[in-house]
Amino acid sequence: MVQPSSSISPPQNNSCRLRVEDLRFLVNGPYTFVLKEGECLGLSGQSGVGKTQMLRAITDLIPHSGKILLDGVPSTSFPAPLWRSRVTMVPAESFWWYDIVGDHFSTEFDTEFLKEKLAAVGFDKDVLNWQISRLSTGEKQRLALIRGVCNTPSVLLLDEPCSSLDGYHTTLTESFIFQYLRHHNTSVLWVSHDPEQLQRVAARELCLEKTGLVEKTV
């Protein structure tokens, strides 16, 4: 039986996991904030203000300035692939390179690990044999989330992870994220246009504006 997502309480921890200092990208910024270890931090803001681009800047996918540190270590100390495996972005619109779902998951991943994670968001293991062309947008979102956690990142950057899901699968996905967060002490920066969702999932909420961040009461 799926627990209502409103019953989930995020862990409390004061240790800094991700520190962003004077981040600037495009015409936005500067932005400074801290994401605590094991925390889910909500990020809201008007459409087009730059929420997705902030996530892309943090993962070094677009030009930016400022300083980003993971557990006190600057992002510039990491090779790009390693940084993105530790600070992983799950985009709202995921990319798929092969025809078959399973080909996007490394053969190094434990089969039981994958089976458990897929079941948690409503899939049978047989989904790994599906053609990408048969997937709905919502199915792609849930599979992209599983793909994103396979390397057990320290930080997950989630861009509207439930935007194409119905109520049932939204509940499944929210529950999965928090179970994963608890088990791995992962930190989450969660972008959403849904204020009710951020009230359910976030310990704190920041509202993004072109020139700064405003902390909101959750």
DOROTOR-771892 format. One record per residue (C-alpha): residue number from 1; residue in one letter; z negated, y negated, x. Coordinates in Angstrom, 1 decimal, padded with zeros to 4 digits, m for minus. Each point is the difference from the previous one (the first is absolute). Example, Ala and Ser with C-alpha at 12.3 -4.5 7.8 and 13.67 -1.06 7.14 Angstrom:
BEGIN
  mipa  lomar      zz      yy      xx
     1      A  m007.8   004.5   012.3
     2      S   000.7  m003.4   001.4
END
This chain:
BEGIN
  mipa  lomar      zz      yy      xx
     1      M   000.0   000.0   000.0
     2      V   001.0  m003.4   001.4
     3      Q  m002.9  m002.5   000.4
     4      P   000.7  m003.5  m001.5
     5      S   000.8  m002.3   002.8
     6      S  m002.5  m002.5  m001.3
     7      S  m002.8   002.4   001.0
     8      I   001.0  m000.2   003.7
     9      S  m002.3  m002.1   002.3
    10      P   001.3  m000.9   003.5
    11      P  m002.2   000.8   003.0
    12      Q  m001.9  m002.9   001.5
    13      N   000.3  m000.5   003.8
    14      N  m000.4  m003.1   002.1
    15      S   002.0   001.1   003.0
    16      C   003.3  m001.9   000.6
    17      R   003.1   002.3   000.0
    18      L   002.9  m002.5  m000.2
    19      R  m000.3  m003.6   001.1
    20      V   002.8  m002.5  m000.7
    21      E  m000.2  m003.3   001.7
    22      D   002.3  m003.0  m000.6
    23      L   002.8   002.1  m001.2
    24      R   003.3  m001.9  m000.7
    25      F   003.3   001.3  m001.2
    26      L   003.1  m001.6  m001.5
    27      V  m001.4  m003.3  m001.3
    28      N  m003.4   001.5  m001.0
    29      G  m003.4  m000.3   001.6
    30      P  m002.3  m000.1   001.8
    31      Y  m002.0   002.9  m001.4
    32      T  m003.2   001.4   001.3
    33      F  m002.0   002.8  m001.6
    34      V  m001.9   003.2   000.8
    35      L   000.4   003.4  m001.5
    36      K  m003.2   002.1   000.3
    37      E  m000.2   003.6   000.9
    38      G   000.4   002.1  m003.1
    39      E   000.7  m003.0  m002.2
    40      C   002.6  m000.6  m002.6
    41      L   001.1  m003.7   000.0
    42      G   002.2  m001.2  m002.8
    43      L   002.8  m002.5   000.6
    44      S   001.5  m002.0  m002.9
    45      G   002.2  m003.1  m000.3
    46      Q   003.0  m001.3  m001.8
    47      S   003.3   001.8   000.2
    48      G   002.0  m001.0   003.0
    49      V  m003.0  m001.5   001.8
    50      G   000.2   002.5   002.9
    51      K  m002.3   002.9  m000.7
    52      T   002.5   002.7   001.1
    53      Q   001.0  m002.1   003.0
    54      M  m003.6  m000.2   001.1
    55      L  m000.2   003.8   000.0
    56      R   003.3   000.1   002.0
    57      A  m001.4  m002.5   002.5
    58      I  m003.2   002.0   000.5
    59      T   002.1   003.1   000.7
    60      D   002.2  m002.0   002.4
    61      L   003.1   000.4  m002.1
    62      I   000.9  m003.8  m000.1
    63      P  m000.6  m002.8   002.5
    64      H  m003.5  m001.5  m000.1
    65      S  m002.6  m001.7   002.1
    66      G  m003.7   000.3   000.2
    67      K  m002.3   002.9   000.9
    68      I  m000.6   003.3  m001.7
    69      L  m002.6   002.4   001.2
    70      L  m000.8   003.6  m001.0
    71      D  m003.6   001.0   000.9
    72      G   000.0  m002.9   002.4
    73      V   003.2   001.0   001.8
    74      P   003.0  m002.5  m000.3
    75      S   003.1   001.3  m001.6
    76      T   001.9  m001.0   003.1
    77      S  m001.7   002.8   001.9
    78      F   001.6   002.6  m002.2
    79      P   003.6   001.3   000.2
    80      A   001.6  m000.9  m003.3
    81      P   000.3   003.6  m001.4
    82      L  m003.7   000.6   000.8
    83      W  m001.1  m003.2  m001.6
    84      R   001.9   000.8  m003.2
    85      S  m001.5   003.5  m000.1
    86      R  m003.5  m001.5   000.2
    87      V   000.7  m003.0  m002.2
    88      T   002.4   001.4  m002.6
    89      M   001.9  m001.8  m002.7
    90      V   001.0   001.7  m003.3
    91      P   002.6  m002.2  m001.5
    92      A   000.6  m000.4  m003.7
    93      E   003.6   001.2   000.5
    94      S   000.0   002.9   002.4
    95      F   002.8   001.1   002.3
    96      W   001.3   003.6   000.2
    97      W   002.4   001.2   002.7
    98      Y   000.6   003.6  m000.9
    99      D   001.3   001.7  m003.2
   100      I  m003.1   002.3  m000.4
   101      V  m003.6  m001.3  m000.5
   102      G  m001.6   002.5   002.4
   103      D   002.2  m001.1   002.9
   104      H  m001.9  m003.3   000.1
   105      F  m003.2   001.8   000.9
   106      S  m000.6   001.3   003.5
   107      T  m000.2   003.8   000.4
   108      E  m003.1  m000.6   002.0
   109      F  m001.9  m001.0  m003.2
   110      D  m002.2   002.8  m001.4
   111      T   001.5   001.5  m003.1
   112      E  m003.3   000.2  m001.8
   113      F  m000.7  m003.7   000.9
   114      L   003.3  m001.0  m001.6
   115      K  m000.5   002.2  m003.0
   116      E  m003.5  m001.5  m000.6
   117      K   001.2  m003.6   000.3
   118      L   003.1   000.6  m002.2
   119      A  m002.1   001.6  m002.7
   120      A  m002.4  m002.9   000.1
   121      V   002.8  m002.4  m001.2
   122      G   001.5   002.4  m002.5
   123      F   002.6   002.1   001.9
   124      D   000.5   003.7   000.5
   125      K   000.8   001.1   003.6
   126      D   003.5   000.7  m001.3
   127      V   000.7  m003.7   000.1
   128      L   000.7   000.4   003.7
   129      N   003.2   001.8  m000.9
   130      W   001.2  m002.7  m002.4
   131      Q   003.1  m002.1   000.6
   132      I  m000.9  m003.7   000.6
   133      S   002.7  m000.9  m002.6
   134      R  m002.1   001.6  m002.8
   135      L  m003.1  m002.1   000.7
   136      S  m001.1  m002.8  m002.2
   137      T  m001.3  m003.3   001.5
   138      G  m003.5   001.0  m000.9
   139      E   000.4   003.4   001.6
   140      K   001.3  m001.6   003.2
   141      Q  m003.0  m002.3   000.0
   142      R  m002.5   002.9  m000.2
   143      L   001.9   002.0   002.7
   144      A   000.2  m003.0   002.3
   145      L  m003.8  m000.4  m000.3
   146      I  m000.4   003.7   001.1
   147      R   002.5  m000.5   002.8
   148      G  m002.0  m003.1   001.1
   149      V  m003.4   001.8   000.3
   150      C   001.3   003.0   001.9
   151      N  m000.7  m001.6   003.4
   152      T  m003.6  m000.9  m001.2
   153      P   000.4  m003.7   000.7
   154      S  m003.0  m002.2   000.6
   155      V   001.4  m002.7  m002.4
   156      L   002.3   000.4  m003.0
   157      L   002.0  m003.0  m001.2
   158      L   000.9   000.7  m003.6
   159      D   002.7  m002.1  m001.7
   160      E  m000.2   000.5  m003.7
   161      P  m000.6   003.7   000.2
   162      C  m000.3   000.5  m003.8
   163      S   002.6  m002.5  m001.2
   164      S   002.4   002.7  m001.4
   165      L  m002.7   002.5  m001.2
   166      D  m001.3   000.7  m003.5
   167      G  m003.7  m000.2  m000.8
   168      Y  m000.6   003.7   000.8
   169      H   001.6  m000.1   003.4
   170      T  m001.5  m003.3   000.8
   171      T  m003.4   001.6  m000.5
   172      L   000.9   002.9   002.2
   173      T   001.3  m002.2   002.7
   174      E  m003.0  m002.4   000.0
   175      S  m002.3   003.0   000.2
   176      F   001.9   001.6   002.8
   177      I   000.0  m003.2   002.1
   178      F  m003.8  m000.3  m000.4
   179      Q  m000.7   003.7   000.7
   180      Y   002.2  m000.4   003.1
   181      L  m001.8  m003.2   001.0
   182      R  m003.4   001.6  m000.3
   183      H   001.0   003.2   001.9
   184      H   001.7  m001.8   002.9
   185      N  m001.8  m003.3   000.0
   186      T   003.4  m001.7  m000.2
   187      S   000.3  m003.7  m000.9
   188      V   002.4  m001.2  m002.6
   189      L   001.7  m003.3  m000.6
   190      W   001.4   000.4  m003.6
   191      V   002.6  m002.4  m001.4
   192      S   000.2  m000.1  m003.8
   193      H   001.1  m002.4  m002.8
   194      D  m002.4   001.8  m002.3
   195      P  m003.4  m001.9  m000.1
   196      E  m001.6   002.9  m001.9
   197      Q   001.0   002.5   002.7
   198      L  m001.4  m002.2   002.8
   199      Q  m003.3  m000.2  m001.9
   200      R  m000.1   003.8  m000.2
   201      V   001.0   000.7   003.6
   202      A  m000.9  m002.9   002.3
   203      A  m003.4  m000.9   001.5
   204      R   001.4  m003.5   000.7
   205      E   003.2  m001.9  m001.0
   206      L   002.0  m002.6   001.9
   207      C   002.6  m002.1  m001.7
   208      L   002.9  m000.8   002.3
   209      E   001.4  m003.6   000.0
   210      K   002.6  m001.4   002.3
   211      T  m002.5  m001.7   002.2
   212      G  m003.1   002.2  m000.2
   213      L  m002.1   002.5  m001.8
   214      V  m002.5  m000.6  m002.9
   215      E  m002.7   002.6  m000.5
   216      K  m000.4   000.9  m003.7
   217      T  m003.0   001.6  m001.7
   218      V   000.6   003.6  m000.9
END
